[in-house]
């Protein structure tokens, strides 16, 4: 069996229990060494064979996984965060489908949620934002025209922007062009939940300056929106004494 496992955002103990158990049982682990915390490999058994996919091409990765599967071995393909977000898993699964090889997926905590926990942040504050947009700037991987930074900025929702730390000046300009204010709160979270995590809360205008001053050029996520540090939101109805649910009667006057 081949299992795609979400490693979580960085901290060793933020992998799911199910993911940890797969690592404990796996005979072969192929992990994204440029992004996954190597401490997660401490969950593996002593005789496990480990491959770092940062040094491998797709064909090499798949050959290792397919051969191990044919030998009856349990394979864990360990991806950073949650495999479904910028994990490039579909191309791997398509190859396995052609080989009639079964696989499954275990979700993980993505970086935007690890970063939110580091900031004690709620992305969906009533009257401020009820949506979270997860996106990226185009680089070597293109982005559909309808999903441009400017088009998303028009919504004024909370945004988590991946894979864009090396283009922060352009990102700032495009967010402002789309509708955000220069003084819109922003956060730059480097290696969210790792032991060497760094968190910077600033504004869109200062975002590129803060990154440059602190030498942050990669492995960081950008958060944008008025939910960052906002204390003027409307309280949720969820626990309102005057709001009745199937579990709780509203307060009697």
N, C-alpha and C positions, 0 to 999 in steps of 0.2 A: 504494500500500500504506500502511496505517496501522499503526504499531507503538507499543504501550504500553511505555514504558521505565522501569525502576526506576532512580532517580537515586542510590540509596544514602542513607546517613544524613546526609551533609553534606559530608565532605571530597571535594574535586574528583576525587581519584584513587581513590575507592572505588566508582565506577561500574564495571560489568563492561566487559571489552574489547568484547563484542558491543554493549552499549549505547552505548559511546563511538563505535563505528563507525557506528551508525545516526545519531547526532547529527552526525557529520562529513558524512554524505551527505544529510541531510534538507533538503528545500526549505522546509518549514514546521515550526516547533516550537511546540507549545502546552505551556507549563510552569506548574506550580503555584508561582507566584512568592512566595507567603507562606511556603513551606516549603523549596523547592528552592534550594540554593546557586547564585546566578547565575553563579559562576565556571564552572559546567558548560557554559554557553553559549559559552565560549571554544573548545570543541571544534567548534563549528558553522562552516560555510563563510561567507564574507563576504556572499554574496547571500541568505542565509537570511532568511525572514520569521518574526519571533518574536511570539507572543501570550502575555500573562500572564493565566492563567485565574483568578487571584485577583480580577480585576476583571470577570469574565464569569459569566453564568448558564449553566446546562447547555445551553439552546437555542442560545445564542451560540457556545459551545465547539463543539457538534456541527455547526453551520452552517459554521464555519470549516474543520473537519476534512473534512466531506463535500464542500464546494465544492473544496477543494484536491485531494482525491482525484479528483473528476470532471475536474479539469484535468490529471490525470496526474502530480501532484506526490507526492513522498514525504513523509509526515507522521509526526512523532515526537510522541507525547503523553507528556510527561515528568512522572512522579509521584515524590514523595518516597519514600525507603526502598524497600520492595518493593510494587508495585501491589496485590498480593493482600491486604494487611493495611490496612484502613481507607482504601483508595484510591478507593472509590466508582466502580470501573471497570465493574461489571456493568451499571449503568444506561446507561453510554455504549455498551457492547457490544451491549446489546439494541436500541438505536436503529440501530446499524450493521447488525445482523442483519436488521432490517426493511427496510433499504435494500439488502440483499444485497451489502454491502461487506466484503471480507476484511480481517482484521487478525490480528496476532499479539502476543505478550507476551514481554518480556525481564525476567527477575527481577532484583531488586536486594537489597542488604544492608539489612535492616530496622534500625530504631533500637535494638531490644533487643540486636542483635548488635554494633552499633557501640558501644553503652554497655558491653557485656561486654568488648570489646577495650580500652576505656579503663581498665577496672578489672582487666584481666588475669584475668577471672572465668570459671570453668567452672560452668555451671548444673546439671550432672548429676554431682555427686560421689557415688560409691558410699557407701552407708549414710546419706547425708544427704538427697539428692533425686535421683530419676531421671526427673523430669518438669519441663517448663517450661510454665506456663500463661500465655498471652498474652490479655489482656482489657482492659477499660476500665470506668470508671464511666458510668452513664447520664447523659446531659445532654439536649441537644436530640434526640439519637438515643437511642431506648430500648434497653434490654438485656433479653433474655428472662429471665423469673423464675428459670428453672432455672440461669441463668448469673450469678447474683448474686455480688457480692464475697464475701459470707458463705459461700456454698456452695463456692466455690473455695478459700477460706481453710481449710476443714475438711481439705483434702488435705495441708496443710503442705508443699506442693511449692514450687519456685522460681516466682516470679511476676514478669512484666513487665507493668506497667500503663500503658497509653497514655492520652492525652487526659484526664487527671484532675488536673493540677497545680493547678488553681484550686479543688479540693475536697479538699485533703489532710487537713483535720481530720475530715471525714466519712469519708474513705477509711480513715484510721487507726482510727477507732471501729468501722467495719464489719469491717475485717480482724481486729481484736481480738475482736469479737463472734463472728466465725467460728471463732476458735481460735488465732490467732497470739498470742504473748506480746508484751507491751509492749516488751520488750528484744530482740525479733527484729531482726536486722540488716536495714538498709534502705539503699538508695542513691538519690539524686536526681541525675540526669545531665541537665544543661541543654545543648541543642544538641550532642548527641554527635558527636564527630569534627570539628566545625567549628573554625576557628581560635580562636573565643572560647568554646569549651567550658568548662563548669564542672562539677566532680564533687564530690559531698558524700556521704560514707559516715557513716551515723548509725544510729539505731534507729527503730522505728515510733513510739515515744513522742515522740521529738524531731523527727520528720520535718516536721510543719507549722511548727515553730519555726524550723528551719534554713531552710526555704523563705522564710518571712517575713523573717528577718534578712538574707537575701541577695537579696531582691527577685525571687525566682523565681515567676512566676505562670503561665507558659505555655512551650511549646516544650521540655518536659522529659519524661523518662520515669522512672517509679518502679520500682525493683527491690526485691523483698522475698524474704527466705529465709535460712536458716542457711548456705547455700553462700557467702554474702558474708563474706569474711575467715575462713573456717573452715579449720583445719589439722588437725582430728581425724577426718578421713574414712578410710574403708577404701580401700586402693590397688586400682586396677583390675586385673582378671585379664589384660587385654590384653597386657601385657608381662611378666607373671609368668613366671619361669624354669620353674616347675612346671606351667605351663598350655600344653598342646599345641594347635597349630592346624594347618591344612592346609599352612601355610608353614614351620612351625617345630616341631621336636621338643622335648619337655619335657626339663629338665635331668636327667641321669643321676646318681644318687647313688653 
